[in-house]
Amino acid sequence: GLFGVMVLAVFASFAWYNLKFVQHQGRYFFWGLLPISAFAALAWRELMQPLQGKVTGFLTLVLAAALVLASLRTDMTDRLTILLIGMLGVMLMLQPFLLSGSVDAIIIGAPHRVQHWLDRPALRPLLGVLRVVAWGSPFLILFLLDLMIPFRYILPQLGK
């Protein structure tokens, strides 16, 4: 209820602001960051579900492989971007194993050796920490990106 009212208020403020002023710099986008980030957090929560994580991880790895093949033909693709997409795909594919111990159905379909390895009591605290890291990693990366953007992109443009 309240979230829907907030989203409607943001879109109404977009309409009012864009009808009153002509802004080409995108300053009006600031007011939409709260609902956009809430939707991104909800999407990330869904990706942390075991089945959605596996499917999305597989599709992300397919995207990374397609980018590698495309970069063989042209040299326009940034290799760091391909690496980060591949790492995200691997993390999404492996994240269901982080839930072992909290959701026992996760490891039932795994090979017997993996089930035995994940069932060790000494591994459970580490899996809890890795679960938190996997959940918080995109938000930490976005924070670091926010710190990097002014120095990497904005200041060089001002110096021209």
DSSP file (Angstrom, degrees, kcal/mol; ACC not computed):
  #  RESIDUE AA STRUCTURE BP1 BP2  ACC     N-H-->O    O-->H-N    N-H-->O    O-->H-N    TCO  KAPPA ALPHA  PHI   PSI    X-CA   Y-CA   Z-CA
    1    1 A G     >        0   0    0      0, 0.0     4,-2.1     0, 0.0     5,-0.2   0.000 360.0 360.0 360.0 -61.8    0.0    0.0    0.0
    2    2 A L  H  >  +     0   0    0      1,-0.2     4,-2.3     2,-0.2     5,-0.1   0.879 360.0  52.6 -66.3 -37.5    2.5    2.6    1.2
    3    3 A F  H  > S+     0   0    0      2,-0.2     4,-2.4     1,-0.2    -1,-0.2   0.909 108.7  50.7 -64.1 -41.1    5.1    1.5   -1.3
    4    4 A G  H  > S+     0   0    0      2,-0.2     4,-2.5     1,-0.2    -2,-0.2   0.898 109.6  50.3 -62.5 -41.0    2.6    1.8   -4.2
    5    5 A V  H  X S+     0   0    0     -4,-2.1     4,-2.4     2,-0.2    -1,-0.2   0.904 110.4  50.5 -62.5 -41.0    1.7    5.3   -3.0
    6    6 A M  H  X S+     0   0    0     -4,-2.3     4,-2.1     2,-0.2    -2,-0.2   0.912 110.5  48.5 -64.2 -42.3    5.4    6.2   -2.9
    7    7 A V  H  X S+     0   0    0     -4,-2.4     4,-2.3     2,-0.2    -2,-0.2   0.920 112.4  48.6 -64.1 -43.4    5.9    4.9   -6.5
    8    8 A L  H  X S+     0   0    0     -4,-2.5     4,-2.5     1,-0.2    -2,-0.2   0.894 110.3  51.9 -63.0 -39.3    2.9    6.8   -7.7
    9    9 A A  H  X S+     0   0    0     -4,-2.4     4,-2.3     2,-0.2    -1,-0.2   0.885 109.1  50.4 -64.6 -37.9    4.1   10.0   -6.0
   10   10 A V  H  X S+     0   0    0     -4,-2.1     4,-2.2     2,-0.2    -2,-0.2   0.938 112.2  45.9 -65.2 -46.0    7.5    9.6   -7.7
   11   11 A F  H  X S+     0   0    0     -4,-2.3     4,-2.2     1,-0.2    -2,-0.2   0.881 112.4  51.5 -65.8 -36.3    6.0    9.2  -11.1
   12   12 A A  H  X S+     0   0    0     -4,-2.5     4,-2.7     2,-0.2    -1,-0.2   0.900 109.6  49.8 -65.0 -39.8    3.6   12.1  -10.5
   13   13 A S  H  X S+     0   0    0     -4,-2.3     4,-2.7     2,-0.2     5,-0.2   0.869 108.4  53.7 -67.6 -34.6    6.7   14.3   -9.5
   14   14 A F  H  X S+     0   0    0     -4,-2.2     4,-2.5     2,-0.2     5,-0.2   0.952 111.4  45.3 -59.0 -48.9    8.4   13.2  -12.7
   15   15 A A  H  X S+     0   0    0     -4,-2.2     4,-1.7     1,-0.2    -2,-0.2   0.932 115.7  45.9 -62.7 -46.6    5.4   14.3  -14.8
   16   16 A W  H  X S+     0   0    0     -4,-2.7     4,-1.5     1,-0.2    -1,-0.2   0.932 115.1  46.6 -62.0 -46.1    5.1   17.6  -12.9
   17   17 A Y  H  X S+     0   0    0     -4,-2.7     4,-2.5     1,-0.2    -1,-0.2   0.884 113.1  48.4 -66.0 -39.4    8.9   18.4  -13.0
   18   18 A N  H  < S+     0   0    0     -4,-2.5    -1,-0.2    -5,-0.2    -2,-0.2   0.776 111.7  49.4 -75.5 -25.3    9.2   17.5  -16.7
   19   19 A L  H  < S+     0   0    0     -4,-1.7    -1,-0.2    -5,-0.2    -2,-0.2   0.778 116.8  42.2 -79.2 -26.4    6.2   19.6  -17.7
   20   20 A K  H  < S+     0   0    0     -4,-1.5     2,-0.3    -5,-0.2    -2,-0.2   0.870 121.8  26.7 -87.5 -40.1    7.5   22.6  -15.7
   21   21 A F     <  -     0   0    0     -4,-2.5     2,-0.7    -5,-0.2    -1,-0.1  -0.857  66.9-132.0-124.3 156.0   11.2   22.5  -16.6
   22   22 A V        +     0   0    0     -2,-0.3     2,-0.5    -3,-0.1    -4,-0.1  -0.941  33.7 175.3-105.0 111.5   13.3   21.3  -19.5
   23   23 A Q        +     0   0    0     -2,-0.7     3,-0.1     1,-0.1     5,-0.1  -0.959  18.1 170.2-122.5 115.4   16.2   19.3  -18.0
   24   24 A H  S    S+     0   0    0     -2,-0.5    -1,-0.1     1,-0.1    -2,-0.0   0.567  71.5  70.7 -97.0 -10.3   18.6   17.5  -20.3
   25   25 A Q  S    S-     0   0    0      1,-0.0    -1,-0.1     0, 0.0    -2,-0.0   0.614 102.2-120.1 -85.3 -11.4   21.1   16.5  -17.6
   26   26 A G    >   +     0   0    0     -3,-0.1     3,-1.5     3,-0.0     4,-0.3   0.724  64.0 142.6  82.9  21.2   18.9   14.0  -15.9
   27   27 A R  G >   +     0   0    0      1,-0.3     3,-1.3     2,-0.2     4,-0.3   0.799  65.7  65.5 -66.1 -26.3   18.8   15.7  -12.5
   28   28 A Y  G >  S+     0   0    0      1,-0.2     3,-0.9     2,-0.1     4,-0.3   0.680  83.3  77.2 -68.0 -15.9   15.1   14.6  -12.1
   29   29 A F  G X  S+     0   0    0     -3,-1.5     3,-1.4     1,-0.2     4,-0.4   0.756  75.8  77.2 -65.7 -24.2   16.3   11.0  -12.0
   30   30 A F  G X  S+     0   0    0     -3,-1.3     3,-1.5    -4,-0.3     4,-0.4   0.863  87.5  56.9 -55.5 -39.8   17.4   11.4   -8.4
   31   31 A W  G <  S+     0   0    0     -3,-0.9     3,-0.3    -4,-0.3    -1,-0.3   0.707 103.1  55.4 -69.7 -18.5   13.9   11.2   -7.0
   32   32 A G  G <> S+     0   0    0     -3,-1.4     4,-2.2    -4,-0.3    -1,-0.3   0.499  81.3  89.9 -90.4  -2.9   13.4    7.9   -8.6
   33   33 A L  H <> S+     0   0    0     -3,-1.5     4,-2.7    -4,-0.4     5,-0.2   0.859  81.7  56.4 -64.9 -35.0   16.4    6.2   -7.0
   34   34 A L  H  > S+     0   0    0     -4,-0.4     4,-2.0    -3,-0.3    -1,-0.2   0.967 113.4  36.8 -65.3 -53.2   14.5    5.0   -3.9
   35   35 A P  H  > S+     0   0    0      0, 0.0     4,-2.4     0, 0.0    -1,-0.2   0.888 117.6  52.9 -67.6 -33.9   11.8    3.0   -5.7
   36   36 A I  H  X S+     0   0    0     -4,-2.2     4,-2.3     1,-0.2    -2,-0.2   0.929 111.0  46.3 -64.0 -43.2   14.2    1.9   -8.4
   37   37 A S  H  X S+     0   0    0     -4,-2.7     4,-2.4    -5,-0.2    -1,-0.2   0.855 110.3  53.8 -68.6 -33.0   16.6    0.6   -5.7
   38   38 A A  H  X S+     0   0    0     -4,-2.0     4,-2.2    -5,-0.2    -1,-0.2   0.922 110.0  47.0 -65.5 -41.9   13.7   -1.1   -3.8
   39   39 A F  H  X S+     0   0    0     -4,-2.4     4,-2.4     2,-0.2    -2,-0.2   0.889 111.5  51.7 -64.9 -38.0   12.7   -2.9   -7.0
   40   40 A A  H  X S+     0   0    0     -4,-2.3     4,-2.5     2,-0.2    -2,-0.2   0.902 109.6  49.6 -64.9 -40.0   16.4   -3.9   -7.6
   41   41 A A  H  X S+     0   0    0     -4,-2.4     4,-2.2     2,-0.2    -2,-0.2   0.895 110.9  49.7 -65.7 -39.2   16.6   -5.3   -4.0
   42   42 A L  H  X S+     0   0    0     -4,-2.2     4,-1.9     2,-0.2    -2,-0.2   0.906 111.4  49.1 -64.8 -40.3   13.4   -7.3   -4.6
   43   43 A A  H  X S+     0   0    0     -4,-2.4     4,-2.1     1,-0.2    -2,-0.2   0.909 110.6  50.0 -65.0 -41.2   14.8   -8.7   -7.8
   44   44 A W  H  X S+     0   0    0     -4,-2.5     4,-1.3     1,-0.2    -1,-0.2   0.880 107.3  55.0 -65.3 -36.6   18.0   -9.6   -6.1
   45   45 A R  H  < S+     0   0    0     -4,-2.2     3,-0.3     1,-0.2    -1,-0.2   0.905 108.8  48.1 -61.4 -40.3   16.0  -11.3   -3.3
   46   46 A E  H >< S+     0   0    0     -4,-1.9     3,-1.5     1,-0.2     6,-0.2   0.876 107.2  55.7 -67.8 -36.5   14.3  -13.4   -6.0
   47   47 A L  H 3< S+     0   0    0     -4,-2.1    -1,-0.2     1,-0.3    -2,-0.2   0.768  98.2  63.5 -66.4 -23.6   17.6  -14.3   -7.7
   48   48 A M  T 3< S+     0   0    0     -4,-1.3    -1,-0.3    -3,-0.3    -2,-0.2   0.517  79.0 103.6 -80.0  -3.6   18.8  -15.6   -4.3
   49   49 A Q  S <> S-     0   0    0     -3,-1.5     4,-2.7    -4,-0.2     5,-0.2  -0.566  84.1-118.7 -72.5 144.8   16.1  -18.3   -4.5
   50   50 A P  H  > S+     0   0    0      0, 0.0     4,-2.0     0, 0.0     5,-0.2   0.907 106.6  38.7 -57.0 -51.1   17.7  -21.7   -5.5
   51   51 A L  H  > S+     0   0    0      1,-0.2     4,-2.5     2,-0.2     5,-0.2   0.935 118.6  47.2 -69.6 -44.9   15.9  -22.4   -8.7
   52   52 A Q  H  > S+     0   0    0     -6,-0.2     4,-2.7     1,-0.2     5,-0.3   0.877 111.6  53.0 -62.8 -36.6   15.8  -18.8  -10.0
   53   53 A G  H  X S+     0   0    0     -4,-2.7     4,-2.5    -7,-0.2    -1,-0.2   0.909 110.0  46.9 -64.5 -41.9   19.5  -18.5   -9.1
   54   54 A K  H  X S+     0   0    0     -4,-2.0     4,-2.4    -5,-0.2    -2,-0.2   0.935 115.5  44.8 -65.9 -45.3   20.4  -21.6  -11.1
   55   55 A V  H  X S+     0   0    0     -4,-2.5     4,-2.4     2,-0.2    -2,-0.2   0.940 117.4  43.9 -65.1 -47.2   18.4  -20.5  -14.2
   56   56 A T  H  X S+     0   0    0     -4,-2.7     4,-2.3    -5,-0.2    -1,-0.2   0.882 112.9  52.6 -66.9 -37.3   19.6  -16.9  -14.1
   57   57 A G  H  X S+     0   0    0     -4,-2.5     4,-2.3    -5,-0.3    -1,-0.2   0.912 109.6  49.0 -62.8 -42.1   23.2  -18.1  -13.5
   58   58 A F  H  X S+     0   0    0     -4,-2.4     4,-2.2     2,-0.2    -2,-0.2   0.930 112.6  47.4 -62.3 -45.3   23.0  -20.4  -16.5
   59   59 A L  H  X S+     0   0    0     -4,-2.4     4,-2.2     1,-0.2    -2,-0.2   0.864 111.0  52.1 -65.1 -34.9   21.6  -17.6  -18.7
   60   60 A T  H  X S+     0   0    0     -4,-2.3     4,-2.4     2,-0.2    -1,-0.2   0.890 109.1  49.5 -67.8 -38.9   24.3  -15.2  -17.4
   61   61 A L  H  X S+     0   0    0     -4,-2.3     4,-2.4     2,-0.2    -2,-0.2   0.871 109.3  52.3 -66.8 -36.1   27.0  -17.8  -18.3
   62   62 A V  H  X S+     0   0    0     -4,-2.2     4,-2.4     2,-0.2    -2,-0.2   0.913 109.7  49.7 -63.4 -41.7   25.5  -18.2  -21.8
   63   63 A L  H  X S+     0   0    0     -4,-2.2     4,-2.3     2,-0.2    -2,-0.2   0.922 110.6  49.5 -61.6 -44.1   25.6  -14.4  -22.2
   64   64 A A  H  X S+     0   0    0     -4,-2.4     4,-2.1     1,-0.2    -2,-0.2   0.910 111.4  48.9 -62.4 -41.8   29.3  -14.4  -21.1
   65   65 A A  H  X S+     0   0    0     -4,-2.4     4,-2.4     1,-0.2    -1,-0.2   0.901 110.7  50.6 -64.6 -40.1   30.1  -17.1  -23.6
   66   66 A A  H  X S+     0   0    0     -4,-2.4     4,-2.4     1,-0.2    -2,-0.2   0.886 110.0  50.2 -64.7 -37.8   28.3  -15.2  -26.3
   67   67 A L  H  X S+     0   0    0     -4,-2.3     4,-2.3     2,-0.2    -1,-0.2   0.876 109.0  51.8 -67.8 -36.3   30.3  -12.1  -25.5
   68   68 A V  H  X S+     0   0    0     -4,-2.1     4,-1.0     2,-0.2    -2,-0.2   0.936 111.8  46.5 -63.3 -45.3   33.6  -14.1  -25.6
   69   69 A L  H  X S+     0   0    0     -4,-2.4     4,-0.8     1,-0.2     3,-0.4   0.892 112.9  49.7 -63.9 -39.0   32.6  -15.4  -29.0
   70   70 A A  H >X S+     0   0    0     -4,-2.4     4,-2.1     1,-0.2     3,-0.6   0.863 106.3  55.9 -67.3 -34.5   31.7  -11.9  -30.2
   71   71 A S  H 3< S+     0   0    0     -4,-2.3    -1,-0.2     1,-0.2    -2,-0.2   0.717  97.7  63.5 -72.8 -17.9   34.9  -10.5  -28.9
   72   72 A L  H 3< S+     0   0    0     -4,-1.0    -1,-0.2    -3,-0.4    -2,-0.2   0.825 109.5  40.1 -70.2 -29.9   36.8  -13.0  -31.0
   73   73 A R  H << S+     0   0    0     -4,-0.8     2,-0.3    -3,-0.6    -2,-0.2   0.875 129.6  19.8 -84.5 -41.1   35.4  -11.3  -34.1
   74   74 A T     <  -     0   0    0     -4,-2.1     3,-0.4     1,-0.0    -1,-0.2  -0.903  64.7-138.9-127.7 157.1   35.6   -7.7  -33.0
   75   75 A D  S    S+     0   0    0     -2,-0.3    -4,-0.1     1,-0.2    -3,-0.1  -0.124  76.6 101.2-105.4  36.3   37.7   -6.1  -30.3
   76   76 A M        +     0   0    0     -6,-0.2     2,-0.4     2,-0.1    -1,-0.2   0.609  55.7  93.6 -95.5 -12.8   35.0   -3.8  -29.0
   77   77 A T  S    S-     0   0    0     -3,-0.4     2,-0.4   -10,-0.1     3,-0.0  -0.664  76.9-124.3 -88.9 133.4   34.0   -5.8  -25.9
   78   78 A D     >  -     0   0    0     -2,-0.4     4,-1.7     1,-0.2     3,-0.2  -0.611  12.7-149.6 -75.0 124.9   35.6   -4.9  -22.6
   79   79 A R  H  > S+     0   0    0     -2,-0.4     4,-2.4     1,-0.2    -1,-0.2   0.826  95.7  57.8 -67.9 -31.7   37.3   -8.0  -21.2
   80   80 A L  H  > S+     0   0    0      2,-0.2     4,-2.6     1,-0.2    -1,-0.2   0.894 105.1  51.7 -64.7 -38.6   36.7   -6.9  -17.6
   81   81 A T  H  > S+     0   0    0      2,-0.2     4,-2.5     1,-0.2    -2,-0.2   0.923 109.9  48.6 -62.7 -44.4   32.9   -6.7  -18.3
   82   82 A I  H  X S+     0   0    0     -4,-1.7     4,-2.5     1,-0.2    -2,-0.2   0.910 111.6  50.3 -62.5 -41.7   33.0  -10.3  -19.7
   83   83 A L  H  X S+     0   0    0     -4,-2.4     4,-2.6     2,-0.2    -2,-0.2   0.922 111.4  47.6 -62.5 -44.5   34.9  -11.4  -16.6
   84   84 A L  H  X S+     0   0    0     -4,-2.6     4,-2.3     2,-0.2    -2,-0.2   0.891 111.8  49.9 -66.0 -38.9   32.4   -9.8  -14.2
   85   85 A I  H  X S+     0   0    0     -4,-2.5     4,-2.2     2,-0.2    -1,-0.2   0.920 112.4  48.2 -64.2 -43.0   29.4  -11.2  -16.1
   86   86 A G  H  X S+     0   0    0     -4,-2.5     4,-2.3     2,-0.2    -2,-0.2   0.901 111.0  50.1 -63.4 -41.4   31.0  -14.7  -15.9
   87   87 A M  H  X S+     0   0    0     -4,-2.6     4,-2.5     2,-0.2    -1,-0.2   0.890 110.1  50.8 -65.0 -38.5   31.8  -14.3  -12.2
   88   88 A L  H  X S+     0   0    0     -4,-2.3     4,-2.6     2,-0.2    -2,-0.2   0.912 109.9  50.6 -63.3 -42.1   28.2  -13.3  -11.5
   89   89 A G  H  X S+     0   0    0     -4,-2.2     4,-2.0     2,-0.2    -2,-0.2   0.912 111.4  47.2 -62.0 -43.0   27.0  -16.3  -13.5
   90   90 A V  H  X S+     0   0    0     -4,-2.3     4,-2.1     2,-0.2    -2,-0.2   0.913 112.0  50.5 -65.0 -42.2   29.2  -18.7  -11.5
   91   91 A M  H  X S+     0   0    0     -4,-2.5     4,-1.6     1,-0.2    -2,-0.2   0.915 111.5  47.9 -62.8 -42.1   28.1  -17.1   -8.2
   92   92 A L  H  < S+     0   0    0     -4,-2.6   -35,-0.2     1,-0.2    -1,-0.2   0.862 111.9  50.3 -67.4 -33.9   24.4  -17.4   -9.1
   93   93 A M  H  < S+     0   0    0     -4,-2.0    -1,-0.2    -5,-0.2    -2,-0.2   0.863 117.9  38.9 -70.0 -34.4   24.9  -21.1  -10.1
   94   94 A L  H >X S+     0   0    0     -4,-2.1     3,-1.4     1,-0.2     4,-0.5   0.621  91.0  89.2 -91.4 -13.8   26.7  -21.9   -6.9
   95   95 A Q  H >X S+     0   0    0     -4,-1.6     3,-1.2     1,-0.3     4,-0.6   0.780  75.6  66.3 -62.8 -27.5   24.6  -19.9   -4.5
   96   96 A P  H >4 S+     0   0    0      0, 0.0     3,-1.1     0, 0.0    -1,-0.3   0.858  95.7  59.2 -60.0 -29.9   22.1  -22.6   -3.8
   97   97 A F  H X4 S+     0   0    0     -3,-1.4     3,-1.1     1,-0.3    -2,-0.2   0.751  94.1  64.8 -69.1 -21.5   24.9  -24.6   -2.1
   98   98 A L  H << S+     0   0    0     -3,-1.2    -1,-0.3    -4,-0.5    33,-0.2   0.752  95.7  59.3 -69.0 -22.2   25.3  -21.7    0.3
   99   99 A L  T XX S+     0   0    0     -3,-1.1     4,-2.4    -4,-0.6     3,-1.8   0.489  75.7 121.6 -84.8  -2.6   21.8  -22.5    1.6
  100  100 A S  T <4 S+     0   0    0     -3,-1.1     4,-0.2     1,-0.3    27,-0.0  -0.369  73.4  30.1 -63.8 140.0   22.7  -26.0    2.6
  101  101 A G  T 34 S+     0   0    0      2,-0.1    -1,-0.3    -2,-0.0     3,-0.2  -0.102 121.9  53.1  98.0 -34.6   22.0  -26.5    6.3
  102  102 A S  T <4 S+     0   0    0     -3,-1.8     2,-0.4     1,-0.3    -2,-0.2   0.748 120.9  27.9 -99.2 -31.7   19.2  -24.0    6.3
  103  103 A V    ><  -     0   0    0     -4,-2.4     3,-1.5     1,-0.1     4,-0.4  -0.890  69.8-172.2-128.5  99.5   17.3  -25.6    3.4
  104  104 A D  G >  S+     0   0    0     -2,-0.4     3,-0.7     1,-0.3     4,-0.4   0.748  79.1  69.1 -68.0 -23.5   18.0  -29.3    3.4
  105  105 A A  G >> S+     0   0    0      1,-0.2     4,-0.6     2,-0.2     3,-0.5   0.699  85.8  73.2 -67.5 -16.0   16.2  -29.9    0.1
  106  106 A I  G <4 S+     0   0    0     -3,-1.5     3,-0.4     1,-0.2    -1,-0.2   0.915 100.4  39.4 -64.2 -43.5   18.9  -27.9   -1.7
  107  107 A I  G X4 S+     0   0    0     -3,-0.7     3,-0.7    -4,-0.4    -1,-0.2   0.472  91.4  88.4 -91.5   0.4   21.6  -30.6   -1.4
  108  108 A I  T <4 S+     0   0    0     -3,-0.5    -1,-0.2    -4,-0.4    -2,-0.1   0.911  92.9  44.1 -63.7 -40.9   19.3  -33.6   -2.1
  109  109 A G  T 3< S+     0   0    0     -4,-0.6    -1,-0.2    -3,-0.4    -2,-0.1   0.527  96.2  99.5 -81.4  -4.4   19.8  -33.4   -5.9
  110  110 A A  S <  S-     0   0    0     -3,-0.7     5,-0.1     1,-0.1    -3,-0.0  -0.396  89.0 -85.3 -78.7 158.5   23.6  -32.8   -5.5
  111  111 A P     >  -     0   0    0      0, 0.0     4,-2.5     0, 0.0     3,-0.3  -0.236  41.6-110.1 -59.0 154.7   26.1  -35.7   -6.0
  112  112 A H  H  > S+     0   0    0      1,-0.2     4,-2.5     2,-0.2     5,-0.2   0.865 117.9  53.1 -58.5 -40.2   26.7  -37.9   -2.9
  113  113 A R  H  > S+     0   0    0      1,-0.2     4,-2.1     2,-0.2    -1,-0.2   0.899 110.8  46.7 -64.0 -40.1   30.2  -36.6   -2.4
  114  114 A V  H  > S+     0   0    0     -3,-0.3     4,-2.7     2,-0.2    -2,-0.2   0.902 111.0  52.5 -68.4 -40.6   29.0  -32.9   -2.5
  115  115 A Q  H  X S+     0   0    0     -4,-2.5     4,-1.2     1,-0.2    -2,-0.2   0.927 111.3  46.5 -59.1 -45.1   26.2  -33.8    0.0
  116  116 A H  H  < S+     0   0    0     -4,-2.5    -1,-0.2     1,-0.2    -2,-0.2   0.900 113.6  48.3 -65.0 -41.1   28.7  -35.4    2.4
  117  117 A W  H >< S+     0   0    0     -4,-2.1     3,-1.0     1,-0.2    -2,-0.2   0.903 113.2  46.8 -67.6 -41.3   31.1  -32.4    2.1
  118  118 A L  H 3< S+     0   0    0     -4,-2.7    -1,-0.2     1,-0.2    -2,-0.2   0.687 103.3  64.8 -74.4 -17.6   28.3  -29.8    2.6
  119  119 A D  T 3< S+     0   0    0     -4,-1.2    -1,-0.2    -5,-0.2    -2,-0.2   0.430  72.2 118.5 -86.7   1.3   26.9  -31.7    5.6
  120  120 A R    X>  -     0   0    0     -3,-1.0     3,-1.1    -4,-0.2     4,-0.6  -0.491  64.1-139.1 -69.9 133.9   30.0  -31.2    7.8
  121  121 A P  G >4 S+     0   0    0      0, 0.0     3,-0.7     0, 0.0    -1,-0.1   0.823 100.7  60.5 -63.4 -30.5   29.2  -29.3   11.0
  122  122 A A  G 34 S+     0   0    0      1,-0.2     4,-0.5     2,-0.1    -2,-0.1   0.739 101.3  55.1 -69.4 -20.1   32.5  -27.3   10.7
  123  123 A L  G <> S+     0   0    0     -3,-1.1     4,-2.3     1,-0.2    -1,-0.2   0.692  86.6  80.7 -85.4 -19.5   31.3  -25.9    7.3
  124  124 A R  H <X S+     0   0    0     -3,-0.7     4,-1.9    -4,-0.6    -1,-0.2   0.882  90.6  48.7 -61.9 -43.1   28.0  -24.5    8.5
  125  125 A P  H  > S+     0   0    0      0, 0.0     4,-1.9     0, 0.0    -1,-0.2   0.906 112.3  50.4 -63.1 -37.5   29.4  -21.2   10.0
  126  126 A L  H  > S+     0   0    0     -4,-0.5     4,-2.7     1,-0.2    -2,-0.2   0.902 108.3  52.1 -64.8 -40.3   31.4  -20.6    6.8
  127  127 A L  H  X S+     0   0    0     -4,-2.3     4,-2.1     1,-0.2    -1,-0.2   0.868 107.1  53.9 -63.8 -35.7   28.3  -21.1    4.7
  128  128 A G  H  X S+     0   0    0     -4,-1.9     4,-1.7     2,-0.2    -1,-0.2   0.915 110.8  45.2 -63.3 -42.8   26.4  -18.6    6.8
  129  129 A V  H  X S+     0   0    0     -4,-1.9     4,-2.3     1,-0.2    -2,-0.2   0.923 112.9  50.1 -66.1 -44.2   29.1  -16.0    6.2
  130  130 A L  H  X S+     0   0    0     -4,-2.7     4,-2.7     1,-0.2    -1,-0.2   0.841 106.6  56.7 -64.3 -32.3   29.2  -16.8    2.5
  131  131 A R  H  X S+     0   0    0     -4,-2.1     4,-2.2   -33,-0.2    -1,-0.2   0.927 108.8  45.7 -61.9 -45.4   25.4  -16.5    2.4
  132  132 A V  H  X S+     0   0    0     -4,-1.7     4,-2.6     2,-0.2    -2,-0.2   0.900 113.1  50.2 -65.3 -40.8   25.6  -12.9    3.8
  133  133 A V  H  X S+     0   0    0     -4,-2.3     4,-1.7     2,-0.2    -2,-0.2   0.915 111.2  48.8 -63.7 -43.0   28.5  -12.0    1.4
  134  134 A A  H  < S+     0   0    0     -4,-2.7    -2,-0.2     1,-0.2    -1,-0.2   0.891 114.4  45.9 -64.7 -38.5   26.5  -13.4   -1.6
  135  135 A W  H  < S+     0   0    0     -4,-2.2     4,-0.3     1,-0.2    -2,-0.2   0.907 120.5  37.8 -69.6 -41.7   23.4  -11.4   -0.6
  136  136 A G  H  X S+     0   0    0     -4,-2.6     4,-2.2     1,-0.2     3,-0.3   0.581  90.7  91.8 -89.2  -9.5   25.3   -8.2    0.1
  137  137 A S  H  X S+     0   0    0     -4,-1.7     4,-2.5     1,-0.2     5,-0.2   0.874  85.1  48.9 -59.5 -42.6   27.8   -8.3   -2.7
  138  138 A P  H  > S+     0   0    0      0, 0.0     4,-2.3     0, 0.0    -1,-0.2   0.886 112.6  49.3 -66.6 -32.7   25.8   -6.3   -5.3
  139  139 A F  H  > S+     0   0    0     -4,-0.3     4,-1.9    -3,-0.3    -2,-0.2   0.884 112.2  47.6 -71.8 -37.2   25.0   -3.6   -2.8
  140  140 A L  H  X S+     0   0    0     -4,-2.2     4,-2.5     2,-0.2    -1,-0.2   0.906 112.3  50.1 -65.8 -41.7   28.7   -3.3   -1.8
  141  141 A I  H  X S+     0   0    0     -4,-2.5     4,-2.4    -5,-0.2    -2,-0.2   0.901 109.9  50.3 -64.4 -40.7   29.7   -3.2   -5.5
  142  142 A L  H  X S+     0   0    0     -4,-2.3     4,-2.2     2,-0.2    -1,-0.2   0.887 109.9  51.0 -64.6 -37.8   27.2   -0.5   -6.2
  143  143 A F  H  X S+     0   0    0     -4,-1.9     4,-1.7     2,-0.2    -2,-0.2   0.932 111.6  46.7 -63.4 -45.2   28.5    1.5   -3.2
  144  144 A L  H  X S+     0   0    0     -4,-2.5     4,-1.7     1,-0.2    -2,-0.2   0.872 110.7  53.3 -64.5 -36.2   32.1    1.2   -4.5
  145  145 A L  H  X S+     0   0    0     -4,-2.4     4,-2.4     1,-0.2    -1,-0.2   0.896 105.9  53.4 -64.3 -40.0   30.9    2.1   -8.0
  146  146 A D  H  < S+     0   0    0     -4,-2.2    -1,-0.2     1,-0.2    -2,-0.2   0.861 110.0  48.0 -62.3 -35.3   29.3    5.3   -6.5
  147  147 A L  H  < S+     0   0    0     -4,-1.7     4,-0.5     1,-0.2    -1,-0.2   0.823 115.1  45.5 -72.5 -30.3   32.6    6.2   -5.0
  148  148 A M  H  X S+     0   0    0     -4,-1.7     4,-2.5     1,-0.1     3,-0.5   0.826  95.5  74.3 -82.7 -33.2   34.5    5.5   -8.2
  149  149 A I  H  X>S+     0   0    0     -4,-2.4     4,-2.7     1,-0.2     5,-1.6   0.868  92.4  51.7 -55.9 -46.5   32.2    7.3  -10.7
  150  150 A P  I  4>S+     0   0    0      0, 0.0     5,-2.9     0, 0.0    -1,-0.2   0.905 118.0  38.0 -60.0 -38.2   33.1   11.0   -9.8
  151  151 A F  I  45S+     0   0    0     -3,-0.5    -2,-0.2    -4,-0.5    -3,-0.1   0.824 123.3  39.6 -82.7 -30.7   36.9   10.3  -10.2
  152  152 A R  I  <5S+     0   0    0     -4,-2.5    -3,-0.2     3,-0.1    -1,-0.1   0.835 134.2  10.0 -87.6 -34.2   36.7    8.0  -13.2
  153  153 A Y  I  X5S+     0   0    0     -4,-2.7     4,-0.8    -5,-0.3    -2,-0.1   0.789 125.8  43.3-117.7 -41.1   34.0    9.6  -15.3
  154  154 A I  I  ><S+     0   0    0     -5,-1.6     4,-1.7     2,-0.2     3,-0.4   0.957 111.4  48.5 -80.6 -50.6   32.9   13.1  -14.1
  155  155 A L  H  ><S+     0   0    0     -5,-2.9     4,-1.5     1,-0.2    -1,-0.1   0.887 109.2  53.3 -60.7 -40.5   36.2   14.8  -13.2
  156  156 A P  H  4 S+     0   0    0      0, 0.0     4,-0.4     0, 0.0    -1,-0.2   0.860 108.9  50.9 -62.1 -31.4   37.9   13.8  -16.5
  157  157 A Q  H >< S+     0   0    0     -4,-0.8     3,-0.7    -3,-0.4    -2,-0.2   0.847 108.8  50.7 -72.4 -32.7   35.0   15.3  -18.4
  158  158 A L  H 3< S+     0   0    0     -4,-1.7    -1,-0.2     1,-0.2    -3,-0.1   0.773 104.2  59.4 -73.5 -25.3   35.3   18.6  -16.4
  159  159 A G  T 3<        0   0    0     -4,-1.5    -1,-0.2     1,-0.2    -2,-0.2   0.587 360.0 360.0 -79.6  -9.5   39.0   18.8  -17.2
  160  160 A K    <         0   0    0     -3,-0.7    -1,-0.2    -4,-0.4    -2,-0.1   0.488 360.0 360.0 -76.7 360.0   38.4   18.9  -21.0
